[in-house]
Amino acid sequence: MKMIRKYKNYLLGLFALGLFSCEDQWAAHNDAPQDLNNNLVQMIYSDADLSSFASLLEKSGLDKQLASGSYTVWAPSNAALEELPESISGDDDMLRLFVGNHIGYQERLSYQAAEEPIRVKMLNGKISLLSETGIRSVDESAGFEYADRLAKNGVLYKVDSYMVPKKNVWEIVQEESDNPVSQLIMEMSETDPISMETSNYYRYEIADLSVEDSTYTLIMLDESAFEAYKGEMKPYFKDTMPEDFMSKAFKVGLAKDLLSITAYYDNVPDTLLSVDSVKVAFDAEHVLRKINASNGVVYVMDDFSYKWSDKVPEIKIEGEFYDDISGSSGPVNVRARSWASNKRDLLVINHSTPSYHVTYNVPQAHSTKYKIYWRANNDNYIPRNNWQSIAIDSVSNLPYGNKMVGINDLSEVFIGEHEVQHYGQLKVILKAEANSNNDWNSLVLDYLRLVPVFE
């Protein structure tokens, strides 16, 4: 009973602490200057030092939206707006973007960002970071002259600087139209044969760089660096088309490793991880230009290097993940095995079918030479060694002959080499002996491993 009482007292203490914390936060909220009879627009108009912002707000047309709903406004003072360029104040579209860059959805109080900055979605779709003492829009920030003033439909701050909205990464790609990476991305288009609508497949195969809620670091290369990169990769994406043709696979292969899904505005690590998990070297000495965007950053560079084993990776095929079988599925067993690489392997036994075979389709094999290995273990399913073979593309193409599967042998066995002529699908076939005798025609496979050869 004493233990139960102590536990109850502990819970009551936690509850009281929680109440105290909540009360403390609400006290900060309630102590803030309030004008709950007026909306945000009326409160802005009532401050003479916000008359310049009030004029811009009205001119942009956003005053009507701001009169109702739930918003937070970071309004620059008159002094802060003295040097606002005509390119913003005199352009209707730019003005609307600019004013919207100072209005956030929902009510945001400064104490809420006491422990860590809060991401705020702005009226123009951009993201800003609110801290306890200021607000930041990419590389521009504004401090508070006053904060947390409560209106009928939101919160008002007066800030000491204005923040010009940045273009997103997609807009920068379009703007940098002379850059070969920009040209590569913009040329990644295809037309739907039914609707006849043309779309850019970079945006769904790799990333939609216009999404403001995401973050990106994009590497754009100068002409020399891009040509070198393309020349290095071209042999691994050979196609049946003419030499100067760039297939969709080649374009995607080039483009996806120039993008990381983290925005490294500063303190860029010496190795970036691309969207395709390729390790890319980053050397600040090779940066020609840095372009900050609302949802990331673009680096124009004169060099690009990467880890070859990531860029053209080995291919591992687990035996149990087959694509097709040549006969009845009854004899096909996916077995749980603690020693197997995926804790399972494949066993085909007692099928009475000469040359029974199992097919594995590799959809993205690079045009290069691969060394082929397997691990296949006869764990006493028959009391002797047995034989099986690997065919490539066709069950009749058996370049390596029969290979023995040893009893309780977990070693990896080298099968042979195969050179893929064109990038794309490779068919690897596991084939039993041409014998209907079930004592001789079993198949077993833990995995196949295809390791690229870099010469």
C-alpha positions as CSV (number, residue, x, y, z in Angstrom):
1,M,0.0,0.0,0.0
2,K,2.9,2.3,0.8
3,M,4.3,1.7,-2.7
4,I,1.0,2.5,-4.3
5,R,0.7,5.8,-2.3
6,K,4.2,6.8,-3.3
7,Y,3.4,6.1,-7.0
8,K,0.1,8.1,-6.7
9,N,2.1,11.0,-5.2
10,Y,4.7,10.8,-8.0
11,L,1.9,11.0,-10.6
12,L,0.3,13.9,-8.8
13,G,3.6,15.7,-8.8
14,L,4.1,15.2,-12.5
15,F,0.5,16.4,-13.1
16,A,1.1,19.5,-11.0
17,L,4.4,20.2,-12.8
18,G,2.6,19.9,-16.1
19,L,-0.1,22.3,-15.0
20,F,2.5,24.8,-13.7
21,S,4.3,24.6,-17.1
22,C,1.0,25.2,-19.0
23,E,0.1,28.0,-16.7
24,D,3.5,29.6,-17.2
25,Q,3.1,29.5,-20.9
26,W,-0.5,30.8,-20.8
27,A,0.7,33.6,-18.5
28,A,3.3,34.6,-21.1
29,H,0.4,34.5,-23.7
30,N,-2.0,36.5,-21.5
31,D,0.6,39.1,-20.5
32,A,1.2,40.0,-24.1
33,P,-0.4,43.3,-25.3
34,Q,-3.9,42.5,-26.6
35,D,-6.4,44.2,-28.8
36,L,-9.0,41.4,-29.1
37,N,-11.7,43.8,-30.4
38,N,-9.7,44.5,-33.6
39,N,-8.4,42.2,-36.4
40,L,-4.8,42.2,-37.6
41,V,-5.4,44.7,-40.3
42,Q,-7.0,47.2,-37.9
43,M,-4.2,46.6,-35.4
44,I,-1.5,47.3,-38.1
45,Y,-3.4,50.5,-39.2
46,S,-3.5,51.7,-35.6
47,D,0.4,51.7,-35.4
48,A,1.7,54.9,-37.1
49,D,5.2,53.3,-37.4
50,L,3.7,50.5,-39.6
51,S,2.0,52.9,-42.1
52,S,4.4,52.0,-44.9
53,F,3.7,48.3,-44.4
54,A,-0.1,49.0,-44.2
55,S,0.1,50.8,-47.5
56,L,1.9,47.8,-49.1
57,L,-0.5,45.4,-47.6
58,E,-3.5,47.3,-49.1
59,K,-1.8,47.7,-52.5
60,S,-1.1,43.9,-52.6
61,G,-4.7,43.1,-51.9
62,L,-3.8,40.7,-49.0
63,D,-5.5,43.0,-46.5
64,K,-8.8,41.5,-47.3
65,Q,-7.5,38.0,-46.6
66,L,-5.8,39.1,-43.4
67,A,-9.0,40.6,-42.0
68,S,-10.2,37.1,-41.1
69,G,-8.8,33.7,-40.5
70,S,-5.8,32.9,-38.2
71,Y,-2.4,34.5,-39.0
72,T,0.8,35.9,-37.6
73,V,2.3,39.1,-39.1
74,W,5.9,40.2,-38.9
75,A,5.5,43.8,-40.1
76,P,8.6,45.8,-40.9
77,S,8.7,49.3,-39.4
78,N,8.7,52.4,-41.5
79,A,12.5,52.8,-41.1
80,A,13.0,49.2,-42.2
81,L,11.1,49.8,-45.4
82,E,12.8,53.1,-46.3
83,E,15.1,51.5,-48.9
84,L,12.6,49.0,-50.4
85,P,13.5,48.9,-54.1
86,E,11.0,49.9,-56.8
87,S,11.4,46.5,-58.4
88,I,9.3,45.2,-55.5
89,S,7.0,48.0,-54.6
90,G,6.3,48.8,-58.2
91,D,5.6,45.2,-59.4
92,D,2.2,43.7,-58.5
93,D,3.4,40.1,-58.5
94,M,6.6,40.8,-56.6
95,L,4.8,42.9,-54.1
96,R,2.3,40.2,-53.4
97,L,5.1,37.7,-52.9
98,F,7.0,40.2,-50.7
99,V,4.1,41.0,-48.4
100,G,3.1,37.3,-48.2
101,N,6.7,36.6,-47.0
102,H,5.8,38.5,-43.8
103,I,2.6,36.8,-43.0
104,G,2.4,33.3,-41.6
105,Y,-0.5,30.9,-41.3
106,Q,-1.7,30.2,-37.7
107,E,-0.9,32.1,-34.5
108,R,2.8,31.9,-33.6
109,L,4.1,33.3,-30.2
110,S,7.8,33.8,-29.6
111,Y,7.9,31.6,-26.4
112,Q,6.9,28.6,-28.5
113,A,10.3,28.8,-30.2
114,A,12.2,29.0,-26.9
115,E,13.8,25.6,-27.2
116,E,14.2,25.3,-31.0
117,P,13.2,27.3,-34.1
118,I,9.7,26.6,-35.6
119,R,9.2,26.2,-39.3
120,V,6.4,28.6,-40.4
121,K,4.5,28.3,-43.6
122,M,4.1,31.8,-45.0
123,L,1.2,33.2,-47.1
124,N,3.4,33.1,-50.3
125,G,4.1,29.3,-49.7
126,K,7.7,29.9,-48.5
127,I,9.0,28.6,-45.2
128,S,10.6,30.8,-42.5
129,L,12.2,29.9,-39.2
130,L,10.8,31.6,-36.0
131,S,13.1,31.9,-33.0
132,E,12.5,33.5,-29.6
133,T,14.1,36.7,-30.8
134,G,13.7,36.9,-34.5
135,I,12.5,35.4,-37.7
136,R,14.6,34.1,-40.6
137,S,13.9,33.7,-44.3
138,V,16.8,31.7,-45.8
139,D,19.7,34.1,-45.5
140,E,17.8,37.2,-44.3
141,S,16.5,37.8,-40.8
142,A,14.5,40.4,-38.8
143,G,14.6,41.1,-35.1
144,F,11.6,42.0,-33.0
145,E,10.9,45.6,-32.0
146,Y,7.9,44.2,-30.3
147,A,6.4,40.7,-30.2
148,D,3.3,38.7,-29.4
149,R,0.6,41.4,-29.7
150,L,-2.7,39.6,-29.8
151,A,-5.4,40.6,-32.2
152,K,-8.9,39.2,-32.7
153,N,-7.6,36.8,-35.4
154,G,-3.9,36.4,-34.8
155,V,-0.6,37.8,-33.6
156,L,1.4,40.9,-34.6
157,Y,5.1,41.5,-34.4
158,K,7.0,44.7,-35.4
159,V,10.4,43.8,-37.0
160,D,13.5,45.9,-37.8
161,S,14.1,44.6,-41.3
162,Y,12.3,43.2,-44.3
163,M,12.8,39.8,-46.0
164,V,12.8,39.4,-49.7
165,P,11.5,36.0,-50.8
166,K,13.9,33.8,-52.7
167,K,13.1,31.8,-55.8
168,N,12.8,28.0,-55.3
169,V,15.4,25.6,-56.7
170,W,13.1,24.8,-59.7
171,E,12.9,28.5,-60.6
172,I,16.6,28.8,-60.4
173,V,17.1,25.8,-62.7
174,Q,14.9,27.5,-65.2
175,E,16.7,30.8,-64.8
176,E,20.1,29.2,-65.3
177,S,19.2,28.1,-68.8
178,D,22.8,28.4,-70.1
179,N,24.1,25.8,-67.6
180,P,24.3,22.2,-69.0
181,V,22.8,20.7,-65.9
182,S,19.8,23.0,-66.3
183,Q,19.5,22.0,-69.9
184,L,19.7,18.3,-69.0
185,I,16.9,18.7,-66.4
186,M,14.6,20.8,-68.7
187,E,15.1,18.3,-71.6
188,M,13.8,15.4,-69.4
189,S,10.3,15.5,-70.9
190,E,8.0,13.0,-72.3
191,T,4.6,13.0,-73.9
192,D,1.7,10.8,-72.8
193,P,0.5,8.9,-75.9
194,I,-3.1,9.0,-74.8
195,S,-3.5,12.5,-73.4
196,M,-0.7,14.0,-75.5
197,E,0.3,16.0,-72.5
198,T,4.0,16.7,-72.1
199,S,5.6,16.5,-68.6
200,N,9.0,16.8,-67.1
201,Y,9.9,13.4,-65.7
202,Y,12.7,14.7,-63.5
203,R,9.9,16.0,-61.3
204,Y,8.5,12.5,-60.5
205,E,11.5,10.3,-61.2
206,I,13.9,12.3,-59.0
207,A,12.3,15.2,-57.2
208,D,9.9,18.1,-57.6
209,L,12.3,21.0,-57.0
210,S,9.4,23.5,-56.7
211,V,8.0,22.0,-53.5
212,E,8.6,24.6,-50.8
213,D,8.2,22.2,-47.9
214,S,11.2,20.1,-49.1
215,T,14.8,21.0,-48.9
216,Y,17.5,20.4,-51.5
217,T,21.2,20.9,-52.4
218,L,21.6,20.9,-56.2
219,I,25.0,20.7,-57.9
220,M,25.2,22.4,-61.3
221,L,28.4,21.9,-63.3
222,D,30.2,24.2,-65.7
223,E,30.5,22.9,-69.3
224,S,33.9,21.2,-68.8
225,A,33.0,19.4,-65.6
226,F,29.6,18.3,-67.0
227,E,31.2,16.9,-70.2
228,A,33.8,15.0,-68.2
229,Y,31.1,13.5,-65.9
230,K,28.9,12.6,-68.9
231,G,31.9,11.0,-70.7
232,E,32.8,8.9,-67.6
233,M,29.2,7.6,-67.2
234,K,28.3,7.0,-70.9
235,P,29.9,3.6,-71.2
236,Y,27.7,2.3,-68.4
237,F,24.5,3.4,-70.1
238,K,25.1,2.1,-73.6
239,D,22.0,2.1,-75.8
240,T,21.0,0.7,-79.2
241,M,20.4,4.2,-80.5
242,P,22.9,6.4,-82.3
243,E,26.1,7.5,-80.4
244,D,24.8,11.1,-79.6
245,F,21.4,9.9,-78.3
246,M,20.8,10.3,-74.5
247,S,18.3,7.7,-73.3
248,K,15.9,8.4,-70.4
249,A,17.9,6.0,-68.2
250,F,21.2,7.9,-69.0
251,K,19.6,11.3,-68.3
252,V,18.2,10.1,-65.0
253,G,21.5,8.4,-64.1
254,L,23.3,11.6,-64.6
255,A,20.9,13.9,-62.9
256,K,19.9,12.1,-59.8
257,D,23.4,12.1,-58.2
258,L,23.7,15.9,-58.5
259,L,20.9,16.3,-55.9
260,S,20.8,15.9,-52.1
261,I,17.6,16.2,-50.1
262,T,19.2,18.3,-47.4
263,A,19.8,22.0,-47.8
264,Y,23.4,22.8,-47.0
265,Y,23.4,26.6,-47.0
266,D,26.6,26.6,-44.8
267,N,29.1,24.1,-43.3
268,V,28.7,21.7,-46.2
269,P,30.2,18.3,-45.4
270,D,33.0,17.0,-47.6
271,T,30.7,14.1,-48.7
272,L,27.1,14.5,-49.7
273,L,24.6,11.7,-50.1
274,S,22.6,11.9,-53.3
275,V,19.0,11.0,-53.7
276,D,20.2,7.7,-55.1
277,S,22.5,7.1,-52.0
278,V,25.7,7.8,-54.0
279,K,28.5,9.4,-52.0
280,V,29.5,12.6,-53.8
281,A,32.6,14.6,-52.9
282,F,32.1,18.3,-52.1
283,D,35.2,20.6,-52.2
284,A,34.5,24.3,-51.5
285,E,37.5,25.2,-53.7
286,H,35.6,24.0,-56.8
287,V,32.5,26.2,-56.1
288,L,32.2,28.9,-58.7
289,R,28.9,30.3,-57.5
290,K,26.4,29.8,-54.7
291,I,22.7,30.6,-55.2
292,N,20.4,30.5,-52.2
293,A,16.9,29.4,-52.8
294,S,13.8,29.4,-50.7
295,N,13.8,25.6,-50.4
296,G,17.5,24.9,-50.7
297,V,20.8,26.0,-52.3
298,V,22.4,25.6,-55.7
299,Y,26.2,25.3,-56.1
300,V,27.7,25.8,-59.5
301,M,31.0,23.8,-59.6
302,D,33.9,23.1,-61.9
303,D,34.5,19.5,-60.6
304,F,32.4,16.5,-59.7
305,S,33.6,13.2,-58.2
306,Y,31.8,10.3,-56.7
307,K,32.2,6.8,-55.3
308,W,32.2,4.4,-58.3
309,S,30.9,1.4,-56.2
310,D,27.8,3.5,-55.3
311,K,27.3,4.9,-58.8
312,V,27.5,1.5,-60.5
313,P,26.6,-0.8,-57.6
314,E,26.8,-4.5,-57.3
315,I,23.6,-6.4,-57.8
316,K,22.4,-8.9,-55.2
317,I,19.6,-11.3,-56.0
318,E,18.0,-13.2,-53.1
319,G,17.1,-16.8,-54.2
320,E,13.6,-16.6,-52.8
321,F,12.7,-13.4,-54.8
322,Y,12.3,-15.1,-58.2
323,D,10.2,-13.7,-61.1
324,D,9.2,-16.8,-62.9
325,I,9.4,-20.6,-62.8
326,S,9.3,-23.1,-65.7
327,G,6.9,-25.6,-64.2
328,S,4.6,-26.4,-61.3
329,S,5.0,-24.3,-58.2
330,G,4.4,-27.3,-56.0
331,P,8.1,-28.3,-55.8
332,V,9.2,-24.7,-55.1
333,N,10.0,-24.1,-51.4
334,V,11.0,-20.8,-49.7
335,R,12.7,-22.0,-46.6
336,A,13.6,-20.3,-43.4
337,R,17.3,-20.7,-42.8
338,S,19.3,-18.9,-40.0
339,W,22.5,-19.0,-42.1
340,A,20.9,-17.5,-45.2
341,S,21.7,-13.9,-46.1
342,N,18.0,-12.9,-45.9
343,K,17.2,-15.7,-43.4
344,R,15.6,-17.6,-46.3
345,D,16.7,-19.5,-49.3
346,L,15.1,-21.3,-52.3
347,L,14.8,-25.0,-52.8
348,V,13.2,-26.7,-55.8
349,I,13.0,-30.5,-55.3
350,N,11.1,-33.6,-56.5
351,H,9.8,-31.8,-59.6
352,S,10.5,-34.6,-62.1
353,T,11.1,-32.0,-64.9
354,P,14.2,-32.0,-67.0
355,S,15.9,-28.6,-67.1
356,Y,13.5,-27.0,-64.6
357,H,14.5,-23.4,-64.2
358,V,13.9,-20.3,-62.1
359,T,14.2,-16.8,-63.6
360,Y,15.4,-13.6,-62.1
361,N,14.9,-10.3,-63.9
362,V,17.4,-7.5,-63.1
363,P,15.7,-4.3,-64.4
364,Q,18.7,-1.8,-64.2
365,A,21.9,-3.6,-65.1
366,H,24.6,-1.3,-66.3
367,S,26.4,-1.9,-69.6
368,T,29.6,-3.3,-68.0
369,K,31.3,-6.5,-67.1
370,Y,30.1,-8.3,-64.0
371,K,31.7,-11.1,-62.0
372,I,28.9,-13.6,-61.0
373,Y,28.9,-15.4,-57.6
374,W,26.4,-17.6,-55.9
375,R,25.9,-19.1,-52.5
376,A,24.0,-22.3,-52.7
377,N,24.0,-24.8,-49.8
378,N,23.0,-28.4,-49.8
379,D,22.1,-28.7,-46.2
380,N,21.4,-32.5,-46.5
381,Y,18.3,-32.2,-48.6
382,I,19.9,-35.0,-50.6
383,P,22.8,-37.0,-49.2
384,R,25.3,-36.1,-51.9
385,N,26.7,-33.2,-53.9
386,N,24.4,-32.0,-56.8
387,W,24.8,-29.9,-59.9
388,Q,23.1,-26.8,-61.3
389,S,23.9,-24.1,-63.8
390,I,23.4,-20.4,-64.6
391,A,22.0,-19.3,-67.9
392,I,22.0,-15.7,-69.2
393,D,18.9,-14.2,-71.1
394,S,18.0,-17.6,-72.5
395,V,17.8,-21.0,-70.9
396,S,19.9,-22.4,-73.7
397,N,22.7,-19.9,-73.1
398,L,24.8,-21.7,-70.6
399,P,28.3,-20.1,-70.7
400,Y,29.6,-21.5,-67.4
401,G,28.5,-25.2,-67.5
402,N,27.3,-27.1,-64.4
403,K,28.6,-26.2,-61.0
404,M,28.7,-28.4,-58.0
405,V,26.6,-27.6,-54.9
406,G,28.5,-29.0,-51.9
407,I,26.9,-30.4,-48.8
408,N,26.8,-27.9,-45.9
409,D,29.1,-25.5,-47.8
410,L,28.3,-21.9,-47.1
411,S,31.2,-20.4,-49.1
412,E,30.6,-18.1,-52.0
413,V,31.4,-19.6,-55.4
414,F,32.6,-17.7,-58.4
415,I,30.5,-18.7,-61.4
416,G,32.1,-16.6,-64.2
417,E,32.0,-13.2,-66.0
418,H,29.3,-11.7,-68.1
419,E,29.4,-8.4,-70.0
420,V,26.1,-6.6,-70.3
421,Q,26.0,-5.0,-73.8
422,H,23.2,-2.4,-73.2
423,Y,21.8,-0.8,-70.1
424,G,18.5,-2.3,-69.0
425,Q,17.0,-5.6,-68.1
426,L,19.2,-8.6,-67.6
427,K,17.7,-12.1,-67.2
428,V,19.6,-14.5,-65.0
429,I,18.3,-18.1,-65.0
430,L,19.0,-20.9,-62.4
431,K,18.7,-24.2,-64.3
432,A,18.6,-27.8,-63.1
433,E,20.1,-30.7,-64.9
434,A,18.4,-32.0,-68.0
435,N,17.2,-35.1,-66.1
436,S,13.8,-36.2,-64.8
437,N,15.4,-38.2,-62.0
438,N,14.6,-36.5,-58.8
439,D,17.8,-37.7,-57.3
440,W,19.7,-35.4,-59.6
441,N,17.7,-32.4,-60.6
442,S,17.3,-30.4,-57.4
443,L,17.9,-26.6,-57.3
444,V,19.0,-24.5,-54.3
445,L,20.0,-20.9,-54.0
446,D,20.7,-18.5,-51.1
447,Y,21.7,-15.6,-53.4
448,L,23.4,-14.5,-56.6
449,R,25.9,-11.5,-56.5
450,L,26.9,-9.6,-59.6
451,V,29.9,-7.4,-59.0
452,P,30.9,-4.7,-61.6
453,V,34.4,-4.7,-62.9
454,F,36.0,-1.3,-63.2
455,E,38.8,-1.3,-65.7
